[in-house]
């Protein structure tokens, strides 16, 4: 079983909304084989709490226009990690620090990446798929949907653009 066409459509709309609010490290996973509660996860990062809120607002607005309503929303008060549950799709908008700390990509690395449109993954500094960008998640091999969940030798899947970040712990 793979993600439904509706789930892929919602992921694409949400990813575009996130990119328009300058979210970074945008990646989508088809988790339909692993979970019965949803078909896809969308993950993206923001530099600060205000940007998390702006991304969430834009995603909700665009998905509402596409006829989708969230059944659950969590983390909005703190603004560090907001989860939007649309049944078919679960969207995680995380502050960059939470994104690195929780590293959801490690949990879902074996799931297929859902390809995202090129404007979402190319040309945004810091995005996982941007040419020349430094992704927050370079060490865990986020691909931005261009290749598998891991690039060559754990470097960003988009040809390994940009240096890998080191863990300062």
C-alpha positions as CSV (number, residue, x, y, z in Angstrom):
1,X,0.0,0.0,0.0
2,X,1.2,3.5,-0.8
3,X,0.0,6.9,0.2
4,X,-3.3,7.9,-1.4
5,X,-3.4,10.5,-4.1
6,X,-5.2,12.8,-1.7
7,X,-2.4,12.5,0.9
8,X,0.2,13.3,-1.8
9,X,-1.9,16.3,-2.9
10,X,-2.2,17.6,0.7
11,X,1.6,17.1,1.3
12,X,2.4,19.0,-1.9
13,X,0.1,21.9,-1.0
14,X,1.4,22.0,2.6
15,X,5.0,21.9,1.4
16,X,4.4,24.7,-1.0
17,X,2.9,26.8,1.8
18,X,5.8,26.1,4.1
19,X,8.3,27.0,1.4
20,X,6.5,30.3,0.8
21,X,7.1,31.1,4.5
22,X,10.8,30.2,4.1
23,X,10.6,26.9,6.0
24,X,13.8,24.8,5.6
25,X,14.6,21.1,5.4
26,X,11.2,20.3,3.9
27,X,10.8,16.5,3.4
28,X,7.8,14.2,3.1
29,X,7.6,10.5,3.9
30,X,5.1,7.9,2.8
31,X,4.5,6.1,6.1
32,X,1.4,4.1,4.9
33,X,3.3,0.8,5.1
34,X,4.4,1.5,8.7
35,X,1.3,3.2,10.3
36,X,-2.4,2.6,10.0
37,X,-3.3,6.0,11.4
38,X,-1.9,8.1,8.5
39,X,-0.4,7.9,5.0
40,X,2.2,10.6,5.0
41,X,4.4,12.8,7.2
42,X,5.6,16.3,6.2
43,X,8.5,17.7,8.2
44,X,9.9,21.2,8.0
45,X,11.9,23.6,10.1
46,X,11.7,27.3,11.1
47,X,14.4,29.6,12.5
48,X,12.3,30.9,15.4
49,X,8.9,30.6,17.2
50,X,7.3,33.4,15.1
51,X,8.2,31.7,11.9
52,X,6.8,28.4,13.2
53,X,3.5,30.1,13.7
54,X,3.6,31.8,10.3
55,X,4.3,28.5,8.5
56,X,1.5,26.8,10.4
57,X,-1.0,29.6,9.6
58,X,-0.1,29.4,5.9
59,X,-0.3,25.6,5.8
60,X,-3.7,25.7,7.5
61,X,-5.0,28.5,5.2
62,X,-3.9,26.6,2.0
63,X,-5.2,23.3,3.1
64,X,-8.6,24.8,4.2
65,X,-8.9,26.2,0.6
66,X,-8.2,22.7,-0.6
67,X,-11.1,21.4,1.5
68,X,-9.1,19.9,4.4
69,X,-9.6,20.6,8.1
70,X,-7.2,19.5,10.8
71,X,-8.7,17.0,13.3
72,X,-6.0,17.8,15.9
73,X,-3.5,20.5,16.5
74,X,-0.8,20.3,19.2
75,X,2.1,22.5,20.4
76,X,0.7,25.8,19.2
77,X,1.1,27.6,22.6
78,X,4.8,26.9,22.8
79,X,5.5,27.5,19.1
80,X,8.5,25.2,19.1
81,X,6.9,22.1,17.5
82,X,3.5,22.3,16.1
83,X,1.8,19.1,14.9
84,X,-1.2,19.3,12.5
85,X,-3.2,16.1,12.0
86,X,-5.2,15.9,8.8
87,X,-5.8,12.2,9.1
88,X,-4.2,11.4,5.7
89,X,-1.3,13.6,6.5
90,X,0.5,14.6,9.7
91,X,2.5,17.8,9.5
92,X,5.4,18.6,11.8
93,X,6.6,22.3,11.9
94,X,9.6,22.4,14.2
95,X,11.9,25.1,15.5
96,X,15.3,24.3,14.1
97,X,16.7,23.2,17.5
98,X,13.8,20.7,18.1
99,X,14.3,19.4,14.6
100,X,17.9,18.5,15.2
101,X,17.3,17.2,18.7
102,X,14.4,14.9,18.0
103,X,15.6,13.9,14.5
104,X,12.4,12.4,13.2
105,X,14.1,11.5,10.0
106,X,16.0,8.8,11.9
107,X,12.7,7.1,12.8
108,X,11.3,7.3,9.3
109,X,14.5,6.9,7.2
110,X,13.4,3.5,5.8
111,X,10.1,4.9,4.5
112,X,9.9,6.1,0.9
113,X,10.4,9.9,0.4
114,X,7.5,11.6,-1.4
115,X,8.9,13.7,-4.2
116,X,8.1,17.4,-3.7
117,X,7.9,20.0,-6.5
118,X,11.2,21.6,-7.4
119,X,10.3,25.1,-6.2
120,X,9.8,23.6,-2.7
121,X,13.2,22.0,-2.5
122,X,15.5,24.1,-4.7
123,X,16.7,27.6,-4.2
124,X,16.0,28.0,-0.5
125,X,19.2,28.4,1.6
126,X,19.2,25.8,4.3
127,X,16.7,23.5,2.6
128,X,17.7,19.8,2.4
129,X,17.5,19.8,-1.4
130,X,18.9,23.2,-2.2
131,X,22.0,23.4,-4.3
132,X,24.7,25.0,-2.2
133,X,22.5,25.3,0.9
134,X,23.6,24.0,4.2
135,X,20.8,21.8,5.6
136,X,20.3,21.6,9.3
137,X,20.2,17.9,9.0
138,X,23.3,17.2,6.8
139,X,24.6,14.5,9.2
140,X,21.5,12.5,9.0
141,X,21.2,12.6,5.2
142,X,17.9,14.4,4.5
143,X,17.4,14.3,0.8
144,X,14.6,16.8,0.2
145,X,12.8,14.1,-1.9
146,X,15.3,14.0,-4.7
147,X,16.9,10.7,-3.8
148,X,16.4,8.1,-1.1
149,X,16.2,9.0,2.5
150,X,20.0,8.9,2.7
151,X,22.4,10.4,0.3
152,X,25.9,9.2,-0.5
153,X,27.8,8.6,2.8
154,X,25.1,10.3,4.8
155,X,25.5,13.6,3.0
156,X,22.5,15.5,1.8
157,X,20.8,13.5,-0.9
158,X,20.8,16.4,-3.4
159,X,24.3,15.6,-4.6
160,X,25.8,16.3,-1.3
161,X,25.6,20.1,-1.7
162,X,27.0,22.1,1.1
163,X,29.2,21.0,4.0
164,X,27.9,18.7,6.7
165,X,27.1,20.1,10.1
166,X,28.9,18.7,13.1
167,X,27.3,17.8,16.4
168,X,28.8,20.1,19.0
169,X,27.9,17.8,21.9
